[in-house]
C-alpha cells in the first residue's frame, strides 16, 4: 500500500463531504494499525509517524463532528 500524505489542513478537510471524511478516517486508522504492527515486529523505521497519524485521525473526526453539529443546528432553526 502506498503511503499517502497524512497531513491535511482542517480548512481543506472542511471542503470535503462526510463520506470522504469517513473514508479518510478509516484509511488513517488502518495506517495507524499498520504502524502498531510494524512496531510489534520491530520493523518500524519512523516512530514519529504515530503522532502524525493520530493527529490526522483526530483532525478528521473533529471536522466530521463540526459538520454534524452544523447540520443539527440547521435542523433546529429550520
C-alpha positions as CSV (number, residue, x, y, z in Angstrom):
1,X,0.0,0.0,0.0
2,X,1.4,3.3,-1.0
3,X,1.9,5.8,1.8
4,X,-0.3,8.8,1.4
5,X,0.3,12.3,2.7
6,X,-1.0,12.1,6.2
7,X,-1.3,15.8,7.0
8,X,-4.1,17.9,5.6
9,X,-5.1,21.3,6.9
10,X,-8.5,21.4,8.6
11,X,-9.6,24.1,6.2
12,X,-9.0,21.7,3.3
13,X,-10.9,18.9,5.1
14,X,-13.9,21.2,5.7
15,X,-14.4,21.3,2.0
16,X,-14.9,17.5,1.8
17,X,-18.2,15.7,2.3
18,X,-18.9,13.4,5.2
19,X,-18.5,10.3,3.1
20,X,-15.0,11.4,2.0
21,X,-14.0,12.3,5.6
22,X,-15.2,8.9,6.9
23,X,-13.3,7.1,4.2
24,X,-10.1,9.1,5.0
25,X,-10.6,8.4,8.7
26,X,-10.9,4.7,8.1
27,X,-7.7,4.8,6.0
28,X,-5.8,6.7,8.7
29,X,-7.0,4.2,11.3
30,X,-5.8,1.4,9.1
31,X,-2.4,3.2,8.7
32,X,-2.2,3.6,12.5
33,X,-2.9,-0.1,12.9
34,X,-0.2,-1.0,10.4
35,X,2.3,1.2,12.3
36,X,1.4,-0.7,15.5
37,X,2.0,-4.0,13.7
38,X,5.4,-2.8,12.4
39,X,6.4,-1.7,15.9
40,X,5.5,-5.1,17.3
41,X,7.5,-6.9,14.7
42,X,10.5,-4.5,15.1
43,X,10.4,-3.2,11.6
44,X,9.2,0.4,12.3
45,X,11.6,2.9,10.8
46,X,9.9,6.1,11.6
47,X,8.2,6.1,15.0
48,X,7.3,9.8,14.7
49,X,4.6,8.8,12.2
50,X,2.4,7.6,15.1
51,X,1.9,11.1,16.3
52,X,1.2,12.5,12.8
53,X,-1.4,9.8,12.0
54,X,-3.1,10.0,15.4
55,X,-3.4,13.8,14.9
56,X,-4.8,13.3,11.4
57,X,-7.4,10.9,12.8
58,X,-8.3,13.5,15.4
59,X,-8.5,16.2,12.8
60,X,-10.8,14.2,10.6
61,X,-13.1,13.3,13.4
62,X,-13.2,16.9,14.6
63,X,-14.3,18.1,11.1
64,X,-16.9,15.3,11.0
65,X,-18.3,16.4,14.3
66,X,-18.3,20.0,13.3
67,X,-20.3,19.1,10.2
68,X,-22.7,17.0,12.2
69,X,-23.2,19.8,14.8
70,X,-23.8,22.3,12.0
71,X,-26.4,20.0,10.4
72,X,-28.2,19.6,13.8
73,X,-28.2,23.3,14.3
74,X,-29.7,23.9,10.8
75,X,-32.4,21.4,11.5
76,X,-33.3,23.2,14.8
77,X,-33.6,26.6,13.2
78,X,-35.5,25.4,10.1
